[in-house]
């Protein structure tokens, strides 16, 4: 069974940075979009950033200018560089990899906790 391995979460102070990464445990085919979502306690899961295989990106308004999503297609890995972190960024962050070959499927990571607190 394929698993998405996430890493990079942790506890930081406001203004600090973290870098999340996510990669599948084995080959999953051709990946189209890669994305990061987050879910804070009592809130719905929301899209934080997304990147297509063509390199087009979308960001949640509240993270624009602070977060950067990138991907390494050779490693099937997606990254989320988070700078100038704020307490409101505290959440569990999930990656999602969407394939279109050999099948259309969405793979989700198990989630990694990001806590921003002084």
ABEGO torsion letter per residue (X at the ends): XBBBBBBGBEBBBBGBBBBBBBBBABBAEBBBBBBBBBBBBGBBBBBABBBBAAGBBBBBAAABGABBBBBBAAAGBBBBBBBGBBAAABBBBBBBBBBAOABBBBBBBAEBBBBBBX
